[in-house]
Amino acid sequence: MGGFLSIDGPLYKILMQVYNLLVLNLLWFFFSIPLFTIGASTTALFYVTRKIVNDYDYSTPVKGFW
């Protein structure tokens, strides 16, 4: 029973990716406030974003970013 609004549906997957990217952008912003950590936070942002886009099962972007 995979409907459009179910957890296995396409709408849920798209919204979860949008939510994960929003959380990642907020993490990047807060960790980049001291300017000397901008390189490490940008690297972590790209690493976790690549994991999300390649459909790895990344349910918590905070853990991967940290």
All heavy atoms as TSV, in Angstrom:
chain	resi	resn	atom	element	x	y	z
A	1	MET	N	N	0.829	-1.187	0.000
A	1	MET	CA	C	0.000	0.000	0.000
A	1	MET	C	C	0.874	1.250	0.000
A	1	MET	O	O	0.831	2.050	0.893
A	1	MET	CB	C	-0.912	0.001	1.218
A	1	MET	CG	C	-1.832	-1.176	1.284
A	1	MET	SD	S	-3.561	-0.895	1.576
A	1	MET	CE	C	-4.043	0.575	0.859
A	2	GLY	N	N	1.690	1.367	-0.977
A	2	GLY	CA	C	2.558	2.527	-1.069
A	2	GLY	C	C	1.858	3.686	-1.737
A	2	GLY	O	O	1.964	3.857	-2.940
A	3	GLY	N	N	1.141	4.476	-0.977
A	3	GLY	CA	C	0.457	5.633	-1.530
A	3	GLY	C	C	1.378	6.821	-1.684
A	3	GLY	O	O	2.559	6.793	-1.315
A	4	PHE	N	N	0.833	7.891	-2.213
A	4	PHE	CA	C	1.605	9.098	-2.459
A	4	PHE	C	C	2.033	9.760	-1.159
A	4	PHE	O	O	3.106	10.341	-1.070
A	4	PHE	CB	C	0.784	10.068	-3.308
A	4	PHE	CG	C	1.540	11.291	-3.716
A	4	PHE	CD1	C	2.555	11.211	-4.659
A	4	PHE	CD2	C	1.250	12.524	-3.158
A	4	PHE	CE1	C	3.259	12.334	-5.038
A	4	PHE	CE2	C	1.947	13.644	-3.527
A	4	PHE	CZ	C	2.951	13.553	-4.473
A	5	LEU	N	N	1.218	9.658	-0.114
A	5	LEU	CA	C	1.500	10.320	1.151
A	5	LEU	C	C	2.069	9.383	2.217
A	5	LEU	O	O	2.212	9.778	3.365
A	5	LEU	CB	C	0.231	10.987	1.689
A	5	LEU	CG	C	-0.342	12.099	0.807
A	5	LEU	CD1	C	-1.644	12.616	1.376
A	5	LEU	CD2	C	0.652	13.217	0.640
A	6	SER	N	N	2.397	8.164	1.865
A	6	SER	CA	C	2.936	7.231	2.850
A	6	SER	C	C	4.428	7.509	3.085
A	6	SER	O	O	5.047	8.307	2.390
A	6	SER	CB	C	2.747	5.792	2.374
A	6	SER	OG	O	3.593	5.534	1.286
A	7	ILE	N	N	4.988	6.831	4.053
A	7	ILE	CA	C	6.400	7.025	4.378
A	7	ILE	C	C	7.294	6.545	3.237
A	7	ILE	O	O	8.379	7.068	3.033
A	7	ILE	CB	C	6.740	6.306	5.700
A	7	ILE	CG1	C	6.039	7.005	6.849
A	7	ILE	CG2	C	8.229	6.269	5.942
A	7	ILE	CD1	C	6.260	6.364	8.194
A	8	ASP	N	N	6.852	5.579	2.478
A	8	ASP	CA	C	7.628	5.082	1.348
A	8	ASP	C	C	7.363	5.862	0.066
A	8	ASP	O	O	7.963	5.560	-0.967
A	8	ASP	CB	C	7.304	3.606	1.101
A	8	ASP	CG	C	7.752	2.735	2.257
A	8	ASP	OD1	O	8.752	3.092	2.900
A	8	ASP	OD2	O	7.091	1.710	2.521
A	9	GLY	N	N	6.489	6.846	0.120
A	9	GLY	CA	C	6.114	7.602	-1.068
A	9	GLY	C	C	7.157	8.620	-1.489
A	9	GLY	O	O	8.071	8.969	-0.740
A	10	PRO	N	N	7.014	9.113	-2.699
A	10	PRO	CA	C	8.000	10.062	-3.228
A	10	PRO	C	C	7.954	11.425	-2.537
A	10	PRO	O	O	8.985	12.079	-2.392
A	10	PRO	CB	C	7.633	10.193	-4.701
A	10	PRO	CG	C	6.203	9.794	-4.778
A	10	PRO	CD	C	5.996	8.786	-3.698
A	11	LEU	N	N	6.783	11.856	-2.092
A	11	LEU	CA	C	6.681	13.149	-1.427
A	11	LEU	C	C	7.462	13.155	-0.119
A	11	LEU	O	O	8.178	14.120	0.193
A	11	LEU	CB	C	5.212	13.510	-1.171
A	11	LEU	CG	C	4.970	14.860	-0.513
A	11	LEU	CD1	C	5.410	15.982	-1.438
A	11	LEU	CD2	C	3.514	15.013	-0.131
A	12	TYR	N	N	7.372	12.095	0.638
A	12	TYR	CA	C	8.088	11.995	1.906
A	12	TYR	C	C	9.597	12.014	1.678
A	12	TYR	O	O	10.328	12.686	2.399
A	12	TYR	CB	C	7.676	10.722	2.638
A	12	TYR	CG	C	8.345	10.547	3.975
A	12	TYR	CD1	C	7.898	11.240	5.091
A	12	TYR	CD2	C	9.433	9.692	4.123
A	12	TYR	CE1	C	8.512	11.086	6.313
A	12	TYR	CE2	C	10.059	9.535	5.339
A	12	TYR	CZ	C	9.596	10.226	6.435
A	12	TYR	OH	O	10.211	10.080	7.648
A	13	LYS	N	N	10.069	11.308	0.672
A	13	LYS	CA	C	11.509	11.260	0.397
A	13	LYS	C	C	12.042	12.626	-0.026
A	13	LYS	O	O	13.117	13.045	0.408
A	13	LYS	CB	C	11.806	10.218	-0.670
A	13	LYS	CG	C	11.608	8.804	-0.173
A	13	LYS	CD	C	11.922	7.791	-1.237
A	13	LYS	CE	C	11.673	6.396	-0.688
A	13	LYS	NZ	N	11.987	5.361	-1.657
A	14	ILE	N	N	11.284	13.337	-0.835
A	14	ILE	CA	C	11.706	14.661	-1.272
A	14	ILE	C	C	11.731	15.638	-0.101
A	14	ILE	O	O	12.682	16.397	0.072
A	14	ILE	CB	C	10.784	15.171	-2.400
A	14	ILE	CG1	C	11.016	14.366	-3.667
A	14	ILE	CG2	C	11.011	16.655	-2.674
A	14	ILE	CD1	C	10.019	14.632	-4.761
A	15	LEU	N	N	10.693	15.586	0.727
A	15	LEU	CA	C	10.648	16.490	1.878
A	15	LEU	C	C	11.729	16.171	2.905
A	15	LEU	O	O	12.252	17.079	3.560
A	15	LEU	CB	C	9.260	16.461	2.520
A	15	LEU	CG	C	8.152	17.109	1.698
A	15	LEU	CD1	C	6.811	16.960	2.397
A	15	LEU	CD2	C	8.456	18.559	1.416
A	16	MET	N	N	12.082	14.915	3.049
A	16	MET	CA	C	13.170	14.557	3.969
A	16	MET	C	C	14.510	15.085	3.448
A	16	MET	O	O	15.348	15.536	4.227
A	16	MET	CB	C	13.243	13.053	4.173
A	16	MET	CG	C	12.253	12.526	5.183
A	16	MET	SD	S	12.373	13.307	6.803
A	16	MET	CE	C	13.990	12.805	7.328
A	17	GLN	N	N	14.724	15.045	2.144
A	17	GLN	CA	C	15.964	15.593	1.596
A	17	GLN	C	C	16.016	17.102	1.768
A	17	GLN	O	O	17.068	17.655	2.091
A	17	GLN	CB	C	16.113	15.216	0.125
A	17	GLN	CG	C	16.535	13.794	-0.078
A	17	GLN	CD	C	16.896	13.491	-1.508
A	17	GLN	OE1	O	16.677	14.305	-2.405
A	17	GLN	NE2	N	17.448	12.320	-1.732
A	18	VAL	N	N	14.896	17.774	1.580
A	18	VAL	CA	C	14.845	19.220	1.778
A	18	VAL	C	C	15.120	19.557	3.242
A	18	VAL	O	O	15.878	20.475	3.554
A	18	VAL	CB	C	13.487	19.792	1.318
A	18	VAL	CG1	C	13.306	21.231	1.769
A	18	VAL	CG2	C	13.351	19.683	-0.178
A	19	TYR	N	N	14.528	18.797	4.160
A	19	TYR	CA	C	14.753	19.013	5.589
A	19	TYR	C	C	16.222	18.785	5.959
A	19	TYR	O	O	16.818	19.581	6.679
A	19	TYR	CB	C	13.855	18.093	6.409
A	19	TYR	CG	C	14.193	18.073	7.877
A	19	TYR	CD1	C	13.859	19.139	8.695
A	19	TYR	CD2	C	14.882	16.996	8.441
A	19	TYR	CE1	C	14.189	19.136	10.036
A	19	TYR	CE2	C	15.209	16.982	9.773
A	19	TYR	CZ	C	14.859	18.059	10.573
A	19	TYR	OH	O	15.192	18.054	11.886
A	20	ASN	N	N	16.806	17.710	5.449
A	20	ASN	CA	C	18.213	17.426	5.737
A	20	ASN	C	C	19.125	18.532	5.214
A	20	ASN	O	O	20.074	18.934	5.886
A	20	ASN	CB	C	18.627	16.083	5.146
A	20	ASN	CG	C	18.078	14.920	5.930
A	20	ASN	OD1	O	17.763	15.042	7.103
A	20	ASN	ND2	N	17.959	13.780	5.272
A	21	LEU	N	N	18.842	19.051	4.029
A	21	LEU	CA	C	19.656	20.122	3.477
A	21	LEU	C	C	19.482	21.418	4.270
A	21	LEU	O	O	20.441	22.172	4.449
A	21	LEU	CB	C	19.327	20.336	1.999
A	21	LEU	CG	C	19.746	19.196	1.078
A	21	LEU	CD1	C	19.261	19.460	-0.339
A	21	LEU	CD2	C	21.236	18.995	1.108
A	22	LEU	N	N	18.280	21.675	4.764
A	22	LEU	CA	C	18.051	22.846	5.600
A	22	LEU	C	C	18.846	22.754	6.897
A	22	LEU	O	O	19.502	23.718	7.313
A	22	LEU	CB	C	16.560	22.997	5.900
A	22	LEU	CG	C	16.170	24.152	6.803
A	22	LEU	CD1	C	16.368	25.470	6.076
A	22	LEU	CD2	C	14.752	23.997	7.265
A	23	VAL	N	N	18.819	21.589	7.528
A	23	VAL	CA	C	19.579	21.385	8.764
A	23	VAL	C	C	21.072	21.539	8.494
A	23	VAL	O	O	21.795	22.167	9.275
A	23	VAL	CB	C	19.258	20.003	9.373
A	23	VAL	CG1	C	20.220	19.653	10.481
A	23	VAL	CG2	C	17.840	19.979	9.878
A	24	LEU	N	N	21.538	20.997	7.382
A	24	LEU	CA	C	22.964	21.112	7.045
A	24	LEU	C	C	23.383	22.564	6.824
A	24	LEU	O	O	24.454	22.972	7.264
A	24	LEU	CB	C	23.272	20.302	5.792
A	24	LEU	CG	C	23.448	18.817	5.992
A	24	LEU	CD1	C	23.594	18.133	4.648
A	24	LEU	CD2	C	24.657	18.554	6.850
A	25	ASN	N	N	22.537	23.330	6.167
A	25	ASN	CA	C	22.873	24.738	5.949
A	25	ASN	C	C	22.919	25.514	7.248
A	25	ASN	O	O	23.779	26.372	7.430
A	25	ASN	CB	C	21.882	25.375	4.980
A	25	ASN	CG	C	22.163	24.977	3.560
A	25	ASN	OD1	O	23.301	24.907	3.149
A	25	ASN	ND2	N	21.113	24.702	2.807
A	26	LEU	N	N	22.032	25.217	8.173
A	26	LEU	CA	C	22.066	25.868	9.480
A	26	LEU	C	C	23.318	25.475	10.260
A	26	LEU	O	O	23.956	26.324	10.900
A	26	LEU	CB	C	20.808	25.532	10.280
A	26	LEU	CG	C	19.523	26.187	9.790
A	26	LEU	CD1	C	18.332	25.650	10.563
A	26	LEU	CD2	C	19.612	27.692	9.907
A	27	LEU	N	N	23.676	24.194	10.210
A	27	LEU	CA	C	24.902	23.754	10.874
A	27	LEU	C	C	26.125	24.434	10.284
A	27	LEU	O	O	27.020	24.869	11.009
A	27	LEU	CB	C	25.046	22.237	10.762
A	27	LEU	CG	C	24.161	21.397	11.658
A	27	LEU	CD1	C	24.255	19.940	11.256
A	27	LEU	CD2	C	24.552	21.579	13.101
A	28	TRP	N	N	26.164	24.525	8.960
A	28	TRP	CA	C	27.296	25.173	8.312
A	28	TRP	C	C	27.409	26.630	8.750
A	28	TRP	O	O	28.491	27.121	9.038
A	28	TRP	CB	C	27.162	25.104	6.795
A	28	TRP	CG	C	28.297	25.775	6.097
A	28	TRP	CD1	C	29.503	25.239	5.802
A	28	TRP	CD2	C	28.337	27.130	5.636
A	28	TRP	NE1	N	30.293	26.179	5.172
A	28	TRP	CE2	C	29.600	27.341	5.065
A	28	TRP	CE3	C	27.418	28.169	5.645
A	28	TRP	CZ2	C	29.958	28.560	4.514
A	28	TRP	CZ3	C	27.789	29.384	5.106
A	28	TRP	CH2	C	29.050	29.567	4.543
A	29	PHE	N	N	26.271	27.322	8.822
A	29	PHE	CA	C	26.274	28.730	9.215
A	29	PHE	C	C	26.795	28.903	10.637
A	29	PHE	O	O	27.649	29.747	10.901
A	29	PHE	CB	C	24.867	29.312	9.082
A	29	PHE	CG	C	24.785	30.743	9.516
A	29	PHE	CD1	C	25.312	31.748	8.723
A	29	PHE	CD2	C	24.201	31.077	10.722
A	29	PHE	CE1	C	25.246	33.067	9.127
A	29	PHE	CE2	C	24.137	32.390	11.136
A	29	PHE	CZ	C	24.658	33.390	10.331
A	30	PHE	N	N	26.290	28.093	11.575
A	30	PHE	CA	C	26.696	28.260	12.968
A	30	PHE	C	C	28.152	27.856	13.212
A	30	PHE	O	O	28.827	28.460	14.037
A	30	PHE	CB	C	25.768	27.481	13.900
A	30	PHE	CG	C	24.421	28.118	14.035
A	30	PHE	CD1	C	23.283	27.388	13.768
A	30	PHE	CD2	C	24.285	29.443	14.406
A	30	PHE	CE1	C	22.027	27.970	13.878
A	30	PHE	CE2	C	23.050	30.036	14.524
A	30	PHE	CZ	C	21.911	29.303	14.258
A	31	PHE	N	N	28.620	26.858	12.489
A	31	PHE	CA	C	30.016	26.451	12.670
A	31	PHE	C	C	30.982	27.331	11.878
A	31	PHE	O	O	32.190	27.244	12.078
A	31	PHE	CB	C	30.210	24.989	12.285
A	31	PHE	CG	C	29.776	24.034	13.350
A	31	PHE	CD1	C	28.542	23.406	13.273
A	31	PHE	CD2	C	30.582	23.782	14.442
A	31	PHE	CE1	C	28.136	22.535	14.264
A	31	PHE	CE2	C	30.189	22.919	15.436
A	31	PHE	CZ	C	28.955	22.291	15.348
A	32	SER	N	N	30.483	28.172	10.983
A	32	SER	CA	C	31.343	29.060	10.210
A	32	SER	C	C	31.412	30.458	10.796
A	32	SER	O	O	32.087	31.312	10.230
A	32	SER	CB	C	30.849	29.153	8.766
A	32	SER	OG	O	30.984	27.921	8.133
A	33	ILE	N	N	30.730	30.713	11.885
A	33	ILE	CA	C	30.764	32.049	12.479
A	33	ILE	C	C	32.194	32.429	12.870
A	33	ILE	O	O	32.649	33.508	12.519
A	33	ILE	CB	C	29.762	32.158	13.638
A	33	ILE	CG1	C	28.347	32.173	13.067
A	33	ILE	CG2	C	30.012	33.395	14.470
A	33	ILE	CD1	C	27.246	32.202	14.083
A	34	PRO	N	N	32.939	31.558	13.593
A	34	PRO	CA	C	34.365	31.882	13.713
A	34	PRO	C	C	35.031	31.561	12.370
A	34	PRO	O	O	34.995	30.427	11.894
A	34	PRO	CB	C	34.869	30.959	14.815
A	34	PRO	CG	C	33.849	29.909	14.963
A	34	PRO	CD	C	32.570	30.426	14.405
A	35	LEU	N	N	35.585	32.566	11.726
A	35	LEU	CA	C	36.034	32.419	10.332
A	35	LEU	C	C	37.123	31.385	10.123
A	35	LEU	O	O	37.271	30.868	9.022
A	35	LEU	CB	C	36.496	33.770	9.788
A	35	LEU	CG	C	35.374	34.778	9.565
A	35	LEU	CD1	C	35.956	36.095	9.079
A	35	LEU	CD2	C	34.375	34.259	8.562
A	36	PHE	N	N	37.876	31.039	11.144
A	36	PHE	CA	C	38.950	30.065	10.937
A	36	PHE	C	C	38.429	28.637	10.845
A	36	PHE	O	O	39.189	27.732	10.525
A	36	PHE	CB	C	40.022	30.189	12.025
A	36	PHE	CG	C	39.518	29.983	13.429
A	36	PHE	CD1	C	39.470	28.731	13.989
A	36	PHE	CD2	C	39.089	31.069	14.179
A	36	PHE	CE1	C	39.013	28.539	15.273
A	36	PHE	CE2	C	38.638	30.892	15.465
A	36	PHE	CZ	C	38.586	29.623	16.011
A	37	THR	N	N	37.142	28.394	11.102
A	37	THR	CA	C	36.584	27.043	10.969
A	37	THR	C	C	35.745	26.889	9.702
A	37	THR	O	O	35.074	25.867	9.536
A	37	THR	CB	C	35.711	26.697	12.177
A	37	THR	OG1	O	34.624	27.619	12.245
A	37	THR	CG2	C	36.508	26.714	13.448
A	38	ILE	N	N	35.790	27.870	8.806
A	38	ILE	CA	C	34.944	27.805	7.618
A	38	ILE	C	C	35.387	26.675	6.675
A	38	ILE	O	O	34.549	26.066	6.011
A	38	ILE	CB	C	34.903	29.164	6.892
A	38	ILE	CG1	C	33.715	29.217	5.941
A	38	ILE	CG2	C	36.198	29.457	6.180
A	38	ILE	CD1	C	33.399	30.593	5.453
A	39	GLY	N	N	36.658	26.362	6.627
A	39	GLY	CA	C	37.129	25.281	5.758
A	39	GLY	C	C	36.641	23.920	6.216
A	39	GLY	O	O	36.174	23.109	5.413
A	40	ALA	N	N	36.723	23.662	7.510
A	40	ALA	CA	C	36.276	22.374	8.037
A	40	ALA	C	C	34.767	22.225	7.912
A	40	ALA	O	O	34.266	21.141	7.575
A	40	ALA	CB	C	36.693	22.241	9.492
A	41	SER	N	N	34.028	23.295	8.152
A	41	SER	CA	C	32.574	23.187	8.057
A	41	SER	C	C	32.119	23.042	6.602
A	41	SER	O	O	31.148	22.340	6.321
A	41	SER	CB	C	31.892	24.377	8.727
A	41	SER	OG	O	32.270	25.578	8.117
A	42	THR	N	N	32.818	23.660	5.673
A	42	THR	CA	C	32.480	23.498	4.258
A	42	THR	C	C	32.773	22.076	3.794
A	42	THR	O	O	31.988	21.486	3.044
A	42	THR	CB	C	33.259	24.512	3.404
A	42	THR	OG1	O	32.943	25.827	3.866
A	42	THR	CG2	C	32.898	24.396	1.941
A	43	THR	N	N	33.872	21.510	4.260
A	43	THR	CA	C	34.193	20.127	3.917
A	43	THR	C	C	33.140	19.168	4.467
A	43	THR	O	O	32.702	18.247	3.766
A	43	THR	CB	C	35.577	19.759	4.472
A	43	THR	OG1	O	36.540	20.666	3.946
A	43	THR	CG2	C	35.957	18.347	4.098
A	44	ALA	N	N	32.714	19.380	5.699
A	44	ALA	CA	C	31.679	18.535	6.293
A	44	ALA	C	C	30.367	18.694	5.557
A	44	ALA	O	O	29.642	17.716	5.336
A	44	ALA	CB	C	31.507	18.876	7.765
A	45	LEU	N	N	30.033	19.914	5.135
A	45	LEU	CA	C	28.800	20.161	4.384
A	45	LEU	C	C	28.807	19.390	3.067
A	45	LEU	O	O	27.832	18.723	2.723
A	45	LEU	CB	C	28.647	21.654	4.123
A	45	LEU	CG	C	27.468	22.054	3.244
A	45	LEU	CD1	C	26.179	21.975	4.034
A	45	LEU	CD2	C	27.678	23.435	2.683
A	46	PHE	N	N	29.916	19.455	2.322
A	46	PHE	CA	C	30.002	18.740	1.050
A	46	PHE	C	C	29.974	17.230	1.248
A	46	PHE	O	O	29.368	16.506	0.448
A	46	PHE	CB	C	31.261	19.143	0.277
A	46	PHE	CG	C	31.138	20.469	-0.401
A	46	PHE	CD1	C	32.127	21.417	-0.276
A	46	PHE	CD2	C	30.034	20.777	-1.174
A	46	PHE	CE1	C	32.029	22.641	-0.890
A	46	PHE	CE2	C	29.911	22.004	-1.804
A	46	PHE	CZ	C	30.914	22.933	-1.658
A	47	TYR	N	N	30.608	16.740	2.294
A	47	TYR	CA	C	30.639	15.300	2.555
A	47	TYR	C	C	29.236	14.763	2.825
A	47	TYR	O	O	28.806	13.786	2.212
A	47	TYR	CB	C	31.551	15.025	3.745
A	47	TYR	CG	C	31.525	13.590	4.215
A	47	TYR	CD1	C	32.193	12.603	3.506
A	47	TYR	CD2	C	30.835	13.218	5.362
A	47	TYR	CE1	C	32.175	11.283	3.923
A	47	TYR	CE2	C	30.807	11.910	5.793
A	47	TYR	CZ	C	31.483	10.951	5.071
A	47	TYR	OH	O	31.446	9.648	5.489
A	48	VAL	N	N	28.506	15.412	3.706
A	48	VAL	CA	C	27.176	14.922	4.067
A	48	VAL	C	C	26.187	15.156	2.927
A	48	VAL	O	O	25.322	14.319	2.669
A	48	VAL	CB	C	26.690	15.582	5.379
A	48	VAL	CG1	C	25.296	15.128	5.727
A	48	VAL	CG2	C	27.641	15.246	6.508
A	49	THR	N	N	26.327	16.257	2.200
A	49	THR	CA	C	25.449	16.506	1.059
A	49	THR	C	C	25.641	15.437	-0.012
A	49	THR	O	O	24.669	14.961	-0.606
A	49	THR	CB	C	25.723	17.898	0.465
A	49	THR	OG1	O	25.546	18.874	1.478
A	49	THR	CG2	C	24.789	18.196	-0.678
A	50	ARG	N	N	26.885	15.039	-0.246
A	50	ARG	CA	C	27.145	13.966	-1.216
A	50	ARG	C	C	26.515	12.655	-0.774
A	50	ARG	O	O	25.967	11.909	-1.586
A	50	ARG	CB	C	28.648	13.790	-1.405
A	50	ARG	CG	C	28.980	12.950	-2.606
A	50	ARG	CD	C	30.472	12.805	-2.802
A	50	ARG	NE	N	30.743	11.387	-2.639
A	50	ARG	CZ	C	31.610	10.874	-1.786
A	50	ARG	NH1	N	32.316	11.650	-1.019
A	50	ARG	NH2	N	31.792	9.590	-1.700
A	51	LYS	N	N	26.567	12.367	0.525
A	51	LYS	CA	C	25.948	11.153	1.043
A	51	LYS	C	C	24.436	11.189	0.857
A	51	LYS	O	O	23.819	10.180	0.522
A	51	LYS	CB	C	26.274	10.967	2.525
A	51	LYS	CG	C	27.723	10.721	2.809
A	51	LYS	CD	C	28.100	9.334	2.400
A	51	LYS	CE	C	29.524	9.052	2.816
A	51	LYS	NZ	N	29.993	7.767	2.381
A	52	ILE	N	N	23.823	12.343	1.073
A	52	ILE	CA	C	22.366	12.466	0.926
A	52	ILE	C	C	21.964	12.349	-0.542
A	52	ILE	O	O	21.010	11.646	-0.878
A	52	ILE	CB	C	21.877	13.795	1.530
A	52	ILE	CG1	C	22.003	13.759	3.049
A	52	ILE	CG2	C	20.434	14.082	1.139
A	52	ILE	CD1	C	21.730	15.085	3.719
A	53	VAL	N	N	22.674	13.023	-1.427
A	53	VAL	CA	C	22.314	13.031	-2.844
A	53	VAL	C	C	22.504	11.649	-3.468
A	53	VAL	O	O	21.717	11.237	-4.321
A	53	VAL	CB	C	23.127	14.104	-3.596
A	53	VAL	CG1	C	22.997	13.960	-5.096
A	53	VAL	CG2	C	22.683	15.479	-3.155
A	54	ASN	N	N	23.504	10.906	-3.048
A	54	ASN	CA	C	23.748	9.575	-3.602
A	54	ASN	C	C	22.863	8.504	-2.984
A	54	ASN	O	O	23.113	7.322	-3.150
A	54	ASN	CB	C	25.214	9.187	-3.427
A	54	ASN	CG	C	26.109	9.961	-4.356
A	54	ASN	OD1	O	25.680	10.423	-5.397
A	54	ASN	ND2	N	27.353	10.124	-3.970
A	55	ASP	N	N	21.837	8.902	-2.257
A	55	ASP	CA	C	20.830	8.017	-1.663
A	55	ASP	C	C	21.393	7.031	-0.652
A	55	ASP	O	O	20.914	5.917	-0.532
A	55	ASP	CB	C	20.057	7.242	-2.732
A	55	ASP	CG	C	19.077	8.135	-3.449
A	55	ASP	OD1	O	18.628	9.122	-2.838
A	55	ASP	OD2	O	18.751	7.841	-4.606
A	56	TYR	N	N	22.436	7.440	0.063
A	56	TYR	CA	C	22.826	6.637	1.205
A	56	TYR	C	C	21.788	6.859	2.284
A	56	TYR	O	O	21.145	7.896	2.332
A	56	TYR	CB	C	24.213	7.034	1.716
A	56	TYR	CG	C	25.329	6.712	0.760
A	56	TYR	CD1	C	26.049	7.713	0.150
A	56	TYR	CD2	C	25.653	5.395	0.469
A	56	TYR	CE1	C	27.070	7.424	-0.726
A	56	TYR	CE2	C	26.674	5.097	-0.403
A	56	TYR	CZ	C	27.379	6.112	-0.999
A	56	TYR	OH	O	28.382	5.825	-1.857
A	57	ASP	N	N	21.620	5.909	3.158
A	57	ASP	CA	C	20.607	6.042	4.209
A	57	ASP	C	C	21.142	6.964	5.297
A	57	ASP	O	O	21.714	6.516	6.284
A	57	ASP	CB	C	20.241	4.672	4.772
A	57	ASP	CG	C	19.060	4.756	5.714
A	57	ASP	OD1	O	18.266	5.699	5.581
A	57	ASP	OD2	O	18.942	3.868	6.568
A	58	TYR	N	N	21.004	8.247	5.094
A	58	TYR	CA	C	21.498	9.244	6.035
A	58	TYR	C	C	20.304	9.890	6.711
A	58	TYR	O	O	19.746	10.860	6.226
A	58	TYR	CB	C	22.324	10.294	5.293
A	58	TYR	CG	C	23.707	10.400	5.855
A	58	TYR	CD1	C	24.651	9.424	5.604
A	58	TYR	CD2	C	24.060	11.453	6.663
A	58	TYR	CE1	C	25.911	9.504	6.113
A	58	TYR	CE2	C	25.319	11.550	7.189
A	58	TYR	CZ	C	26.241	10.579	6.910
A	58	TYR	OH	O	27.487	10.663	7.428
A	59	SER	N	N	19.909	9.341	7.855
A	59	SER	CA	C	18.736	9.877	8.538
A	59	SER	C	C	19.087	11.032	9.461
A	59	SER	O	O	18.239	11.848	9.767
A	59	SER	CB	C	18.047	8.762	9.329
A	59	SER	OG	O	18.954	8.194	10.237
A	60	THR	N	N	20.324	11.105	9.925
A	60	THR	CA	C	20.720	12.188	10.818
A	60	THR	C	C	21.931	12.924	10.229
A	60	THR	O	O	23.058	12.459	10.348
A	60	THR	CB	C	21.076	11.663	12.224
A	60	THR	OG1	O	22.141	10.728	12.094
A	60	THR	CG2	C	19.897	11.016	12.875
A	61	PRO	N	N	21.708	14.063	9.601
A	61	PRO	CA	C	22.846	14.791	9.034
A	61	PRO	C	C	23.733	15.414	10.110
A	61	PRO	O	O	24.892	15.697	9.865
A	61	PRO	CB	C	22.184	15.868	8.178
A	61	PRO	CG	C	20.827	16.023	8.719
A	61	PRO	CD	C	20.434	14.693	9.287
A	62	VAL	N	N	23.210	15.597	11.320
A	62	VAL	CA	C	24.009	16.197	12.394
A	62	VAL	C	C	25.159	15.286	12.769
A	62	VAL	O	O	26.295	15.726	12.974
A	62	VAL	CB	C	23.117	16.498	13.613
A	62	VAL	CG1	C	23.935	17.033	14.762
A	62	VAL	CG2	C	22.009	17.462	13.256
A	63	LYS	N	N	24.897	14.000	12.850
A	63	LYS	CA	C	25.938	13.031	13.209
A	63	LYS	C	C	27.049	13.000	12.151
A	63	LYS	O	O	28.224	12.966	12.488
A	63	LYS	CB	C	25.313	11.643	13.378
A	63	LYS	CG	C	26.254	10.600	13.852
A	63	LYS	CD	C	25.537	9.285	14.050
A	63	LYS	CE	C	26.467	8.198	14.521
A	63	LYS	NZ	N	25.781	6.928	14.671
A	64	GLY	N	N	26.683	13.026	10.887
A	64	GLY	CA	C	27.680	13.031	9.826
A	64	GLY	C	C	28.456	14.330	9.764
A	64	GLY	O	O	29.629	14.350	9.443
A	65	PHE	N	N	27.788	15.429	10.058
A	65	PHE	CA	C	28.457	16.735	10.036
A	65	PHE	C	C	29.443	16.858	11.173
A	65	PHE	O	O	30.520	17.389	11.022
A	65	PHE	CB	C	27.413	17.856	10.134
A	65	PHE	CG	C	27.952	19.221	9.853
A	65	PHE	CD1	C	27.972	19.707	8.559
A	65	PHE	CD2	C	28.428	20.026	10.864
A	65	PHE	CE1	C	28.467	20.967	8.282
A	65	PHE	CE2	C	28.920	21.290	10.608
A	65	PHE	CZ	C	28.939	21.766	9.307
A	66	TRP	N	N	29.083	16.366	12.329
A	66	TRP	CA	C	29.951	16.488	13.491
A	66	TRP	C	C	31.176	15.620	13.327
A	66	TRP	O	O	32.278	15.956	13.605
A	66	TRP	CB	C	29.204	16.101	14.754
A	66	TRP	CG	C	30.042	16.324	15.974
A	66	TRP	CD1	C	30.654	15.369	16.718
A	66	TRP	CD2	C	30.375	17.581	16.587
A	66	TRP	NE1	N	31.328	15.955	17.745
A	66	TRP	CE2	C	31.192	17.305	17.700
A	66	TRP	CE3	C	30.079	18.883	16.299
A	66	TRP	CZ2	C	31.695	18.298	18.521
A	66	TRP	CZ3	C	30.570	19.862	17.124
A	66	TRP	CH2	C	31.358	19.565	18.209
